[in-house]
Amino acid sequence: MGKRGRRTPGQRLRALRENLGLTIGEVQRRTQRLAKVRNAPQLAVWKSRLSDIETSGRTPSIYALSALAQTYNVDIHELLRWYGA
């Protein structure tokens, strides 16, 4: 938990992923496919990066957030709000 018992954005992303029954590896594969279909390699979210986002407080790029929003089927604006944007 983050400050005052609130979950960090990374912890919220992890909970979302786990609620969908996805592993970090599955997210990597899905975002790699998305990157290939869109011809946009910056959409691929590697396992190590996702782990850093979820556990180390690393802020994802807008491309990573876009790919995660699509992979998790959530509105990107919701994810942006988690990061204070």
Secondary structure, DSSP 8 states (H G I E B T S, - for coil): --GGG---HHHHHHHHHHHTT--HHHHHHHHHHHHHHTT-GGG---HHHHHHHHHS-----HHHHHHHHHHHT--HHHHHHHTT-
